Amino acid sequence: MGKVGVVIPVYNRIASTMRAIDSIREQTAAVDEVIVVDDGSTIDLSSVRSHLKCAGGRWIRLAENAGVAAARNAGVAESDSSWICFLDSDDEWLPQKIERQMEWHRENVSIRISQVQEEWIRNDKPVKKPPHWRQEGGGFSQTPWSAAPFPLRV
């Protein structure tokens, strides 16, 4: 199926970015590359950079804050993966996220994009999403939403 890469945009976050990186390392199916894009942070992220280096990832630093979309685009431009996964710096994945999602794509080869269900957790307790945040319809009814919930920690 090709290489799987992960792009994490970060701005002024240390602990949550380290947890995001750890959640990639804990996947039951390994990813081929991890790229963290520092979107012009104003705090010292050297500890995150060291943590990423230990995980075998790459670091890109934007000279100034350009926003999350620009940071993601910079990561994609540096990637040589066939599949790109976006992980926000304050999110974490359950261990089987990549395995289940790529398995779904192997079974649905004509579909080249997917979005997964998310679970919001605050202070280690589930948070009910407001109705306008629910992911339904939009032509993506064939995605693995119901089979693969993955956590978003807010």
Rosetta constraint file for C-alpha pairs under 8 A:
AtomPair CA 1 CA 82 HARMONIC 7.77 0.50
AtomPair CA 1 CA 106 HARMONIC 7.43 0.50
AtomPair CA 2 CA 81 HARMONIC 6.94 0.50
AtomPair CA 2 CA 82 HARMONIC 5.31 0.50
AtomPair CA 2 CA 83 HARMONIC 7.01 0.50
AtomPair CA 3 CA 31 HARMONIC 7.44 0.50
AtomPair CA 3 CA 32 HARMONIC 5.78 0.50
AtomPair CA 3 CA 80 HARMONIC 7.78 0.50
AtomPair CA 3 CA 81 HARMONIC 4.66 0.50
AtomPair CA 3 CA 82 HARMONIC 5.26 0.50
AtomPair CA 3 CA 83 HARMONIC 6.19 0.50
AtomPair CA 4 CA 31 HARMONIC 5.24 0.50
AtomPair CA 4 CA 32 HARMONIC 5.33 0.50
AtomPair CA 4 CA 33 HARMONIC 6.78 0.50
AtomPair CA 4 CA 81 HARMONIC 5.43 0.50
AtomPair CA 4 CA 82 HARMONIC 6.27 0.50
AtomPair CA 4 CA 83 HARMONIC 4.73 0.50
AtomPair CA 4 CA 84 HARMONIC 6.03 0.50
AtomPair CA 4 CA 85 HARMONIC 7.44 0.50
AtomPair CA 5 CA 31 HARMONIC 5.98 0.50
AtomPair CA 5 CA 32 HARMONIC 5.66 0.50
AtomPair CA 5 CA 33 HARMONIC 4.63 0.50
AtomPair CA 5 CA 34 HARMONIC 5.77 0.50
AtomPair CA 5 CA 35 HARMONIC 7.64 0.50
AtomPair CA 5 CA 79 HARMONIC 7.08 0.50
AtomPair CA 5 CA 80 HARMONIC 7.95 0.50
AtomPair CA 5 CA 81 HARMONIC 5.42 0.50
AtomPair CA 5 CA 82 HARMONIC 7.72 0.50
AtomPair CA 5 CA 83 HARMONIC 6.08 0.50
AtomPair CA 5 CA 84 HARMONIC 4.93 0.50
AtomPair CA 5 CA 85 HARMONIC 6.10 0.50
AtomPair CA 6 CA 31 HARMONIC 7.44 0.50
AtomPair CA 6 CA 33 HARMONIC 6.27 0.50
AtomPair CA 6 CA 34 HARMONIC 4.78 0.50
AtomPair CA 6 CA 35 HARMONIC 6.13 0.50
AtomPair CA 6 CA 84 HARMONIC 5.72 0.50
AtomPair CA 6 CA 85 HARMONIC 4.68 0.50
AtomPair CA 6 CA 86 HARMONIC 5.76 0.50
AtomPair CA 6 CA 87 HARMONIC 6.83 0.50
AtomPair CA 7 CA 34 HARMONIC 6.10 0.50
AtomPair CA 7 CA 35 HARMONIC 4.89 0.50
AtomPair CA 7 CA 36 HARMONIC 5.85 0.50
AtomPair CA 7 CA 37 HARMONIC 7.33 0.50
AtomPair CA 7 CA 72 HARMONIC 6.44 0.50
AtomPair CA 7 CA 75 HARMONIC 5.71 0.50
AtomPair CA 7 CA 76 HARMONIC 7.02 0.50
AtomPair CA 7 CA 84 HARMONIC 7.13 0.50
AtomPair CA 7 CA 85 HARMONIC 6.30 0.50
AtomPair CA 7 CA 86 HARMONIC 5.11 0.50
AtomPair CA 7 CA 87 HARMONIC 6.26 0.50
AtomPair CA 8 CA 34 HARMONIC 7.74 0.50
AtomPair CA 8 CA 35 HARMONIC 6.25 0.50
AtomPair CA 8 CA 36 HARMONIC 4.67 0.50
AtomPair CA 8 CA 37 HARMONIC 6.10 0.50
AtomPair CA 8 CA 72 HARMONIC 7.10 0.50
AtomPair CA 8 CA 75 HARMONIC 7.80 0.50
AtomPair CA 8 CA 86 HARMONIC 6.19 0.50
AtomPair CA 8 CA 87 HARMONIC 5.14 0.50
AtomPair CA 8 CA 88 HARMONIC 5.53 0.50
AtomPair CA 8 CA 89 HARMONIC 5.94 0.50
AtomPair CA 9 CA 36 HARMONIC 5.84 0.50
AtomPair CA 9 CA 37 HARMONIC 4.74 0.50
AtomPair CA 9 CA 38 HARMONIC 6.17 0.50
AtomPair CA 9 CA 39 HARMONIC 6.63 0.50
AtomPair CA 9 CA 68 HARMONIC 6.19 0.50
AtomPair CA 9 CA 71 HARMONIC 5.49 0.50
AtomPair CA 9 CA 72 HARMONIC 5.89 0.50
AtomPair CA 9 CA 75 HARMONIC 7.94 0.50
AtomPair CA 9 CA 87 HARMONIC 7.67 0.50
AtomPair CA 9 CA 88 HARMONIC 6.19 0.50
AtomPair CA 9 CA 89 HARMONIC 6.28 0.50
AtomPair CA 10 CA 17 HARMONIC 7.24 0.50
AtomPair CA 10 CA 36 HARMONIC 7.04 0.50
AtomPair CA 10 CA 37 HARMONIC 6.04 0.50
AtomPair CA 10 CA 38 HARMONIC 5.04 0.50
AtomPair CA 10 CA 39 HARMONIC 5.86 0.50
AtomPair CA 10 CA 41 HARMONIC 7.67 0.50
AtomPair CA 10 CA 68 HARMONIC 7.82 0.50
AtomPair CA 10 CA 71 HARMONIC 7.98 0.50
AtomPair CA 10 CA 88 HARMONIC 7.36 0.50
AtomPair CA 10 CA 89 HARMONIC 5.48 0.50
AtomPair CA 11 CA 38 HARMONIC 6.03 0.50
AtomPair CA 11 CA 39 HARMONIC 5.33 0.50
AtomPair CA 11 CA 40 HARMONIC 6.74 0.50
AtomPair CA 11 CA 41 HARMONIC 4.95 0.50
AtomPair CA 11 CA 42 HARMONIC 7.98 0.50
AtomPair CA 11 CA 65 HARMONIC 7.90 0.50
AtomPair CA 12 CA 41 HARMONIC 5.02 0.50
AtomPair CA 12 CA 42 HARMONIC 6.43 0.50
AtomPair CA 12 CA 43 HARMONIC 5.80 0.50
AtomPair CA 12 CA 45 HARMONIC 7.48 0.50
AtomPair CA 13 CA 17 HARMONIC 6.07 0.50
AtomPair CA 13 CA 45 HARMONIC 7.74 0.50
AtomPair CA 13 CA 89 HARMONIC 7.17 0.50
AtomPair CA 13 CA 90 HARMONIC 7.84 0.50
AtomPair CA 14 CA 18 HARMONIC 6.38 0.50
AtomPair CA 14 CA 45 HARMONIC 6.48 0.50
AtomPair CA 14 CA 47 HARMONIC 7.59 0.50
AtomPair CA 14 CA 48 HARMONIC 6.14 0.50
AtomPair CA 15 CA 19 HARMONIC 6.40 0.50
AtomPair CA 16 CA 20 HARMONIC 6.19 0.50
AtomPair CA 16 CA 89 HARMONIC 6.12 0.50
AtomPair CA 16 CA 90 HARMONIC 4.99 0.50
AtomPair CA 16 CA 91 HARMONIC 7.29 0.50
AtomPair CA 17 CA 21 HARMONIC 6.23 0.50
AtomPair CA 17 CA 48 HARMONIC 7.03 0.50
AtomPair CA 17 CA 89 HARMONIC 4.60 0.50
AtomPair CA 17 CA 90 HARMONIC 6.12 0.50
AtomPair CA 17 CA 91 HARMONIC 7.97 0.50
AtomPair CA 18 CA 22 HARMONIC 6.13 0.50
AtomPair CA 18 CA 48 HARMONIC 6.15 0.50
AtomPair CA 18 CA 51 HARMONIC 6.90 0.50
AtomPair CA 18 CA 52 HARMONIC 7.88 0.50
AtomPair CA 19 CA 23 HARMONIC 6.15 0.50
AtomPair CA 19 CA 90 HARMONIC 7.99 0.50
AtomPair CA 19 CA 91 HARMONIC 7.92 0.50
AtomPair CA 19 CA 92 HARMONIC 6.66 0.50
AtomPair CA 20 CA 24 HARMONIC 6.61 0.50
AtomPair CA 20 CA 87 HARMONIC 7.45 0.50
AtomPair CA 20 CA 88 HARMONIC 7.68 0.50
AtomPair CA 20 CA 89 HARMONIC 5.98 0.50
AtomPair CA 20 CA 90 HARMONIC 6.75 0.50
AtomPair CA 20 CA 91 HARMONIC 5.84 0.50
AtomPair CA 20 CA 92 HARMONIC 4.84 0.50
AtomPair CA 20 CA 93 HARMONIC 7.36 0.50
AtomPair CA 21 CA 25 HARMONIC 6.46 0.50
AtomPair CA 21 CA 52 HARMONIC 6.93 0.50
AtomPair CA 21 CA 55 HARMONIC 7.73 0.50
AtomPair CA 22 CA 26 HARMONIC 6.20 0.50
AtomPair CA 23 CA 27 HARMONIC 6.64 0.50
AtomPair CA 23 CA 92 HARMONIC 5.59 0.50
AtomPair CA 23 CA 93 HARMONIC 5.44 0.50
AtomPair CA 23 CA 94 HARMONIC 6.96 0.50
AtomPair CA 23 CA 95 HARMONIC 6.85 0.50
AtomPair CA 24 CA 30 HARMONIC 7.89 0.50
AtomPair CA 24 CA 31 HARMONIC 7.62 0.50
AtomPair CA 24 CA 92 HARMONIC 7.99 0.50
AtomPair CA 24 CA 93 HARMONIC 7.00 0.50
AtomPair CA 24 CA 95 HARMONIC 7.81 0.50
AtomPair CA 25 CA 30 HARMONIC 7.40 0.50
AtomPair CA 25 CA 55 HARMONIC 7.06 0.50
AtomPair CA 26 CA 95 HARMONIC 5.63 0.50
AtomPair CA 27 CA 31 HARMONIC 7.98 0.50
AtomPair CA 27 CA 94 HARMONIC 7.50 0.50
AtomPair CA 27 CA 95 HARMONIC 4.38 0.50
AtomPair CA 27 CA 96 HARMONIC 5.82 0.50
AtomPair CA 27 CA 97 HARMONIC 7.07 0.50
AtomPair CA 27 CA 98 HARMONIC 6.76 0.50
AtomPair CA 27 CA 99 HARMONIC 7.59 0.50
AtomPair CA 28 CA 95 HARMONIC 5.79 0.50
AtomPair CA 28 CA 96 HARMONIC 5.48 0.50
AtomPair CA 28 CA 98 HARMONIC 7.56 0.50
AtomPair CA 28 CA 99 HARMONIC 6.33 0.50
AtomPair CA 29 CA 96 HARMONIC 7.21 0.50
AtomPair CA 29 CA 98 HARMONIC 6.11 0.50
AtomPair CA 29 CA 99 HARMONIC 5.04 0.50
AtomPair CA 30 CA 98 HARMONIC 7.82 0.50
AtomPair CA 31 CA 98 HARMONIC 7.80 0.50
AtomPair CA 32 CA 81 HARMONIC 7.64 0.50
AtomPair CA 33 CA 56 HARMONIC 7.76 0.50
AtomPair CA 33 CA 57 HARMONIC 6.27 0.50
AtomPair CA 33 CA 58 HARMONIC 7.84 0.50
AtomPair CA 33 CA 79 HARMONIC 7.85 0.50
AtomPair CA 33 CA 81 HARMONIC 7.61 0.50
AtomPair CA 34 CA 56 HARMONIC 7.50 0.50
AtomPair CA 34 CA 57 HARMONIC 4.70 0.50
AtomPair CA 34 CA 58 HARMONIC 6.24 0.50
AtomPair CA 35 CA 57 HARMONIC 5.78 0.50
AtomPair CA 35 CA 58 HARMONIC 4.80 0.50
AtomPair CA 35 CA 59 HARMONIC 5.90 0.50
AtomPair CA 35 CA 60 HARMONIC 7.32 0.50
AtomPair CA 35 CA 75 HARMONIC 6.15 0.50
AtomPair CA 35 CA 79 HARMONIC 7.67 0.50
AtomPair CA 36 CA 52 HARMONIC 7.88 0.50
AtomPair CA 36 CA 57 HARMONIC 7.48 0.50
AtomPair CA 36 CA 58 HARMONIC 6.31 0.50
AtomPair CA 36 CA 59 HARMONIC 5.10 0.50
AtomPair CA 36 CA 60 HARMONIC 6.27 0.50
AtomPair CA 36 CA 75 HARMONIC 7.21 0.50
AtomPair CA 37 CA 59 HARMONIC 6.04 0.50
AtomPair CA 37 CA 60 HARMONIC 4.73 0.50
AtomPair CA 37 CA 61 HARMONIC 5.75 0.50
AtomPair CA 37 CA 62 HARMONIC 7.23 0.50
AtomPair CA 37 CA 71 HARMONIC 5.80 0.50
AtomPair CA 37 CA 72 HARMONIC 7.27 0.50
AtomPair CA 37 CA 74 HARMONIC 7.31 0.50
AtomPair CA 37 CA 75 HARMONIC 6.21 0.50
AtomPair CA 38 CA 59 HARMONIC 7.45 0.50
AtomPair CA 38 CA 60 HARMONIC 6.07 0.50
AtomPair CA 38 CA 61 HARMONIC 4.63 0.50
AtomPair CA 38 CA 62 HARMONIC 6.05 0.50
AtomPair CA 38 CA 71 HARMONIC 7.32 0.50
AtomPair CA 39 CA 61 HARMONIC 6.35 0.50
AtomPair CA 39 CA 62 HARMONIC 5.23 0.50
AtomPair CA 39 CA 63 HARMONIC 7.62 0.50
AtomPair CA 39 CA 64 HARMONIC 6.57 0.50
AtomPair CA 39 CA 65 HARMONIC 4.95 0.50
AtomPair CA 39 CA 66 HARMONIC 6.39 0.50
AtomPair CA 39 CA 67 HARMONIC 6.77 0.50
AtomPair CA 39 CA 68 HARMONIC 7.31 0.50
AtomPair CA 39 CA 71 HARMONIC 5.81 0.50
AtomPair CA 40 CA 61 HARMONIC 6.51 0.50
AtomPair CA 40 CA 62 HARMONIC 5.17 0.50
AtomPair CA 40 CA 63 HARMONIC 5.46 0.50
AtomPair CA 40 CA 64 HARMONIC 4.22 0.50
AtomPair CA 40 CA 65 HARMONIC 4.32 0.50
AtomPair CA 40 CA 66 HARMONIC 7.44 0.50
AtomPair CA 41 CA 45 HARMONIC 7.78 0.50
AtomPair CA 41 CA 64 HARMONIC 7.63 0.50
AtomPair CA 41 CA 65 HARMONIC 6.87 0.50
AtomPair CA 45 CA 49 HARMONIC 6.30 0.50
AtomPair CA 46 CA 50 HARMONIC 6.13 0.50
AtomPair CA 47 CA 51 HARMONIC 6.15 0.50
AtomPair CA 48 CA 52 HARMONIC 6.08 0.50
AtomPair CA 49 CA 53 HARMONIC 6.15 0.50
AtomPair CA 49 CA 59 HARMONIC 6.72 0.50
AtomPair CA 50 CA 54 HARMONIC 6.31 0.50
AtomPair CA 51 CA 55 HARMONIC 6.49 0.50
AtomPair CA 52 CA 56 HARMONIC 6.35 0.50
AtomPair CA 52 CA 57 HARMONIC 5.22 0.50
AtomPair CA 52 CA 58 HARMONIC 7.06 0.50
AtomPair CA 52 CA 59 HARMONIC 7.63 0.50
AtomPair CA 53 CA 57 HARMONIC 5.39 0.50
AtomPair CA 53 CA 58 HARMONIC 6.87 0.50
AtomPair CA 60 CA 75 HARMONIC 7.53 0.50
AtomPair CA 62 CA 66 HARMONIC 7.73 0.50
AtomPair CA 62 CA 71 HARMONIC 7.54 0.50
AtomPair CA 66 CA 70 HARMONIC 5.80 0.50
AtomPair CA 66 CA 71 HARMONIC 6.96 0.50
AtomPair CA 67 CA 71 HARMONIC 6.33 0.50
AtomPair CA 68 CA 72 HARMONIC 6.13 0.50
AtomPair CA 69 CA 73 HARMONIC 6.12 0.50
AtomPair CA 70 CA 74 HARMONIC 6.12 0.50
AtomPair CA 71 CA 75 HARMONIC 6.37 0.50
AtomPair CA 72 CA 76 HARMONIC 6.23 0.50
AtomPair CA 72 CA 86 HARMONIC 7.66 0.50
AtomPair CA 73 CA 77 HARMONIC 6.10 0.50
AtomPair CA 74 CA 78 HARMONIC 6.46 0.50
AtomPair CA 75 CA 79 HARMONIC 6.27 0.50
AtomPair CA 76 CA 84 HARMONIC 7.32 0.50
AtomPair CA 87 CA 91 HARMONIC 6.48 0.50
AtomPair CA 87 CA 92 HARMONIC 7.54 0.50
AtomPair CA 90 CA 152 HARMONIC 7.70 0.50
AtomPair CA 90 CA 153 HARMONIC 6.51 0.50
AtomPair CA 90 CA 154 HARMONIC 6.89 0.50
AtomPair CA 91 CA 151 HARMONIC 7.13 0.50
AtomPair CA 91 CA 152 HARMONIC 4.89 0.50
AtomPair CA 91 CA 153 HARMONIC 5.29 0.50
AtomPair CA 91 CA 154 HARMONIC 7.44 0.50
AtomPair CA 92 CA 150 HARMONIC 7.93 0.50
AtomPair CA 92 CA 151 HARMONIC 6.01 0.50
AtomPair CA 92 CA 152 HARMONIC 5.99 0.50
AtomPair CA 92 CA 153 HARMONIC 6.69 0.50
AtomPair CA 93 CA 97 HARMONIC 6.21 0.50
AtomPair CA 93 CA 150 HARMONIC 5.69 0.50
AtomPair CA 93 CA 151 HARMONIC 5.73 0.50
AtomPair CA 93 CA 152 HARMONIC 7.49 0.50
AtomPair CA 94 CA 150 HARMONIC 5.56 0.50
AtomPair CA 94 CA 151 HARMONIC 6.40 0.50
AtomPair CA 96 CA 100 HARMONIC 5.92 0.50
AtomPair CA 97 CA 101 HARMONIC 6.07 0.50
AtomPair CA 97 CA 148 HARMONIC 7.12 0.50
AtomPair CA 97 CA 150 HARMONIC 6.61 0.50
AtomPair CA 98 CA 102 HARMONIC 5.90 0.50
AtomPair CA 99 CA 103 HARMONIC 6.00 0.50
AtomPair CA 100 CA 104 HARMONIC 6.15 0.50
AtomPair CA 100 CA 148 HARMONIC 7.00 0.50
AtomPair CA 101 CA 105 HARMONIC 6.38 0.50
AtomPair CA 101 CA 144 HARMONIC 7.00 0.50
AtomPair CA 101 CA 148 HARMONIC 7.72 0.50
AtomPair CA 102 CA 106 HARMONIC 6.17 0.50
AtomPair CA 103 CA 107 HARMONIC 6.45 0.50
AtomPair CA 104 CA 108 HARMONIC 6.18 0.50
AtomPair CA 104 CA 144 HARMONIC 6.87 0.50
AtomPair CA 105 CA 109 HARMONIC 5.57 0.50
AtomPair CA 105 CA 111 HARMONIC 6.88 0.50
AtomPair CA 105 CA 112 HARMONIC 7.47 0.50
AtomPair CA 114 CA 140 HARMONIC 7.50 0.50
AtomPair CA 114 CA 143 HARMONIC 5.71 0.50
AtomPair CA 114 CA 144 HARMONIC 7.68 0.50
AtomPair CA 115 CA 140 HARMONIC 7.92 0.50
AtomPair CA 115 CA 143 HARMONIC 6.51 0.50
AtomPair CA 115 CA 144 HARMONIC 7.59 0.50
AtomPair CA 115 CA 145 HARMONIC 7.24 0.50
AtomPair CA 116 CA 143 HARMONIC 7.07 0.50
AtomPair CA 116 CA 144 HARMONIC 6.20 0.50
AtomPair CA 116 CA 145 HARMONIC 4.90 0.50
AtomPair CA 116 CA 148 HARMONIC 6.71 0.50
AtomPair CA 116 CA 149 HARMONIC 6.69 0.50
AtomPair CA 116 CA 150 HARMONIC 7.03 0.50
AtomPair CA 117 CA 135 HARMONIC 7.27 0.50
AtomPair CA 117 CA 144 HARMONIC 7.76 0.50
AtomPair CA 117 CA 145 HARMONIC 4.65 0.50
AtomPair CA 117 CA 146 HARMONIC 6.95 0.50
AtomPair CA 117 CA 148 HARMONIC 6.50 0.50
AtomPair CA 117 CA 149 HARMONIC 4.75 0.50
AtomPair CA 117 CA 150 HARMONIC 6.05 0.50
AtomPair CA 118 CA 149 HARMONIC 5.46 0.50
AtomPair CA 118 CA 150 HARMONIC 4.82 0.50
AtomPair CA 118 CA 151 HARMONIC 5.21 0.50
AtomPair CA 118 CA 152 HARMONIC 5.80 0.50
AtomPair CA 119 CA 126 HARMONIC 7.16 0.50
AtomPair CA 119 CA 127 HARMONIC 7.75 0.50
AtomPair CA 119 CA 149 HARMONIC 6.46 0.50
AtomPair CA 119 CA 150 HARMONIC 5.88 0.50
AtomPair CA 119 CA 151 HARMONIC 4.40 0.50
AtomPair CA 119 CA 152 HARMONIC 5.38 0.50
AtomPair CA 119 CA 153 HARMONIC 7.72 0.50
AtomPair CA 120 CA 126 HARMONIC 5.79 0.50
AtomPair CA 120 CA 127 HARMONIC 5.28 0.50
AtomPair CA 120 CA 128 HARMONIC 7.16 0.50
AtomPair CA 120 CA 129 HARMONIC 7.17 0.50
AtomPair CA 120 CA 151 HARMONIC 6.06 0.50
AtomPair CA 120 CA 152 HARMONIC 4.83 0.50
AtomPair CA 120 CA 153 HARMONIC 5.49 0.50
AtomPair CA 120 CA 154 HARMONIC 6.51 0.50
AtomPair CA 121 CA 125 HARMONIC 5.27 0.50
AtomPair CA 121 CA 126 HARMONIC 4.44 0.50
AtomPair CA 121 CA 127 HARMONIC 5.46 0.50
AtomPair CA 121 CA 151 HARMONIC 7.10 0.50
AtomPair CA 121 CA 152 HARMONIC 6.37 0.50
AtomPair CA 121 CA 153 HARMONIC 4.75 0.50
AtomPair CA 121 CA 154 HARMONIC 6.10 0.50
AtomPair CA 122 CA 126 HARMONIC 6.44 0.50
AtomPair CA 122 CA 127 HARMONIC 6.48 0.50
AtomPair CA 122 CA 153 HARMONIC 6.12 0.50
AtomPair CA 122 CA 154 HARMONIC 5.56 0.50
AtomPair CA 129 CA 133 HARMONIC 6.17 0.50
AtomPair CA 129 CA 134 HARMONIC 6.85 0.50
AtomPair CA 130 CA 134 HARMONIC 7.09 0.50
AtomPair CA 136 CA 140 HARMONIC 7.69 0.50
AtomPair CA 136 CA 141 HARMONIC 7.24 0.50
AtomPair CA 137 CA 141 HARMONIC 5.69 0.50
AtomPair CA 144 CA 148 HARMONIC 5.90 0.50
AtomPair CA 145 CA 149 HARMONIC 6.49 0.50
